[in-house]
């Protein structure tokens, strides 16, 4: 008990001083049922000190009565653990519920970190949709207006042959598109499923029936969306969009060249590992929300970052932080994800985000940032070194970019006098003063200290 209490409160562990807090206990149990389960220790201080309490039959009865206000009914385990002087700790245990969303006294809660979060109406409906997901989801509904003639049959054959080569599918002994689709689970009772259209549909049919099969790509000048250097949209099936996205990234990101010892030829290396970006794209196509007609996958490249965004949200209690811990693979579109796995686009279930992190670390780059934003999930890649932007609302001068690069090397701050002395070619102190003032107005730099102790710093 002491060891468990010493681990501290977390997403799956909470402490309560006594059963006098049983309403809070029931609220936490409800939140854990709507998440991954957990334990509530009653008789433990918030700091982890085990104090226990006197426990009688009435104590247990009152606790059970409070837990009975959880709907649908749940039956947590209640264990009595003797600690000292005849006092006991009650351990209330529950697994992640199968009938989510659960409510306590008419309100639904979910566990976020070590706190309970009351679900909004939209969040409640999302959890309810997750519960029905196995039997009622967009990808397994009939694509009633599609026939096999509306599909890229060559892509179907290529997918099956690659799956056979990788040992992920037995050779069916035929290359008839209908039989191949049936073997992939995309044709049922002679009817094509929507997943088949997403995976293999011809662009002219997708544009009218499923406009959400859309890829948006853009290269921006600077660090905001003020000016486009390139801006395109493509409609097509998943494999075609994935190829187009990869081609755009390769054409748009800087390539660094260097010579390795023992080799005569130059080694070219993209600013971001292409395999890591490809993993982000594959995740986007697997987990995105296809039921939204206005949805899409987008790639945005800026001077200081690359972003992959997909319509939809994180499901099944996953958070951006949890995606970098070992976790079960729960694709929102398991049928689509299964075909991508057989094709070799996805290499291992539940490891997409971990693989991105490993690939970036091997290249000496920071771990990708994942954000759940309004109506979308965003994955952001940043370069390992600071690359001063060319534009932030306005074009930056060479001197301004040189100042930014210098401040990036000296995170503790640099005086204006030292900046003027270190810039090459030389710049007057008066000019440096003006450039720093301009960069401050743009929100790129700031200073601290007074009089002779003023130090200028880069704002990250």
Secondary structure, DSSP 4 states (H G I P E B T S, - for coil): -HHHHHT--BTTEEEES-GGGHHHHHHHHHHHHTTTEEEEEETB-TTS-B--B---HHHHHHHHHHHTTEES----EEEEEEEETTEEEEEEEEEPPSSPPPEETTEEEEEETTEEEE--HHHHHHHHHHHTTTTS-GGGSB-TT--GGGB-HHHHHHHHHHHHHTTSS---S---HHHHHHHTT-EETTEEBHHHHHHHB-HHHHHHH-TT-EEEEEEESSSSSS-EEEEEEEE--HHHHHHHHHHHHHHHS-EEEEE-TT-SSEEEEESS-HHHHHHHHHHHHHHS-TT-TT--EEEEE-SS-EEEEEES---TT--TTGGGS------TTHHHHHHHHHHTSS-STT-HHHHHHHHHHHTT-PPPEEEEETTEEEEEE--SS----SBSSSBPPHHHHHHHHHHHH-TT-B-HHHHHHH-SS---HHHHHHHHHHHHHTTSEEEES-GGG-EEEE--
